[in-house]
Amino acid sequence: MTKTFSPSKIAAGTFAALTLALAGCANNYGTSSASPAAVGQASSVYHGTVTSVRQITIQSDRSLIGTATGAVLGGLAGSELGGGDKAQTAGAIGGAVLGGLAGNEAGKAVGKKQGYAYIVRFSNGEVKEIIQGADVYIAPGTPVDIIAGADGWKLVPAGY
């Protein structure tokens, strides 16, 4: 017996593949990346000194892409259970709920990144905390350029 898939199942599978592809486009939260919106935009640059630093974990509290992907895949898998329409519907709903929960947790784990929370004293005396990815470590006492732009605030060692 040949198994056929309905147009809705094909569309759901396509949606799942698209969301997985988009998951690879996430920002890495570092000094070496820029969003397309930042290209061609002017940023303000301030000067200061790092006074302290602590290592942190940057983690989203939820993953919409993971939840959606898990729900779609769980719904598809769940709909294959049971022999009748009601059993397939119940399986699809249960699969979507469980898949969404699992996908959310998986998405959060994939989106977890290491970072640093820097306390910076600006040259005007103002003090701010700036959080960024761990692609560049800046030791306390280091003079920094503080860039305020379309992608938020970033620190780089002065003259970097």
C-alpha positions in Angstrom: 0.0 0.0 0.0 1.4 3.4 -1.0 1.1 6.2 1.5 0.0 9.6 0.2 0.3 12.9 1.9 -2.4 15.6 1.8 -1.5 19.1 0.6 -1.9 20.3 4.2 0.8 17.8 5.4 3.1 18.9 2.6 2.6 22.5 3.5 3.2 21.8 7.2 6.4 20.0 6.3 7.5 22.9 4.1 6.8 25.3 7.0 8.8 23.1 9.4 11.8 23.1 7.0 11.6 26.9 6.6 11.5 27.5 10.3 14.6 25.3 10.8 16.4 27.2 8.0 15.5 30.5 9.7 16.8 29.3 13.0 20.3 29.3 11.5 20.0 33.1 10.9 19.9 34.1 14.5 22.2 36.9 15.7 25.3 35.8 17.6 25.2 38.9 19.9 28.9 39.7 19.3 31.0 42.6 18.2 31.8 41.0 14.9 28.3 40.8 13.5 25.8 43.3 12.1 22.2 43.0 11.0 21.2 44.1 7.5 19.4 47.1 9.0 22.8 48.4 10.4 24.4 48.5 6.9 24.9 52.1 5.8 23.7 53.5 9.1 25.8 56.0 11.2 26.5 55.0 14.8 27.6 57.3 17.7 30.9 56.4 19.2 31.8 57.3 22.9 35.0 56.6 24.8 35.4 55.0 28.2 37.1 52.4 30.3 35.9 48.9 31.4 35.8 48.9 35.2 34.6 45.3 35.7 33.5 42.3 33.8 31.6 39.1 34.6 30.8 36.1 32.4 27.1 35.5 31.7 24.9 33.2 29.6 22.7 34.9 27.1 19.5 32.8 26.7 16.1 33.5 25.4 13.3 32.6 27.8 11.3 31.1 24.9 11.9 29.9 21.4 9.1 30.7 18.9 10.9 28.9 16.1 11.5 25.8 18.2 7.9 25.8 19.5 6.4 26.1 16.0 8.7 23.5 14.5 8.1 21.1 17.3 4.3 21.6 17.1 4.2 21.0 13.4 6.4 17.9 13.5 4.6 16.6 16.6 1.2 17.2 15.0 2.3 15.4 11.8 3.6 12.5 13.8 0.6 12.4 16.1 -1.9 12.4 13.2 -0.5 9.1 12.0 -1.7 7.4 15.3 -5.0 5.7 15.5 -7.3 4.2 12.9 -10.2 6.7 12.7 -10.6 10.4 12.1 -11.2 11.2 15.8 -8.1 9.2 16.9 -6.0 10.9 14.2 -7.3 14.3 15.3 -6.6 13.6 19.0 -3.2 12.3 18.1 -2.4 15.4 16.0 -3.5 17.7 18.9 -1.5 15.7 21.5 1.5 15.5 19.2 1.4 19.2 18.5 1.3 20.1 22.2 4.1 17.7 23.2 6.1 18.7 20.1 5.7 22.4 20.9 6.9 21.9 24.4 9.9 19.8 23.3 10.7 22.2 20.5 10.6 25.2 22.8 13.2 23.6 25.1 15.4 22.5 22.2 15.2 26.0 20.7 16.2 27.6 23.9 19.2 25.2 24.3 20.3 25.9 20.7 20.0 29.7 21.2 22.1 29.7 24.4 25.3 31.8 24.0 28.1 32.9 26.3 28.6 36.5 26.9 30.1 39.2 29.1 28.5 41.9 31.2 30.8 44.9 31.2 30.6 47.9 33.6 32.0 50.8 31.7 32.8 54.3 32.9 32.3 56.8 30.0 34.7 59.7 29.6 32.0 62.0 30.9 31.8 60.1 34.2 28.6 58.2 33.4 28.6 54.5 34.2 26.6 51.8 32.3 26.5 48.0 32.0 26.7 46.7 28.5 26.1 43.1 27.7 27.5 41.4 24.6 28.6 38.1 23.2 31.8 36.4 24.2 33.6 36.8 20.8 35.9 39.5 22.3 37.0 39.6 25.9 37.9 43.1 27.3 39.8 43.1 30.6 39.0 45.7 33.3 41.1 48.8 32.9 41.0 48.6 29.1 40.1 51.8 27.2 37.1 51.1 24.9 35.2 52.6 22.1 31.5 52.4 22.9 29.4 52.2 19.8 25.7 53.0 19.9 24.0 52.0 16.6 21.2 50.2 14.9 22.2 46.9 16.5 22.3 48.3 20.1 25.4 49.0 22.1 28.8 47.4 21.5 32.2 47.6 23.1 35.5 47.3 21.3 39.0 47.9 22.6 40.0 51.5 21.7 41.8 51.4 18.3 40.6 47.9 17.5 
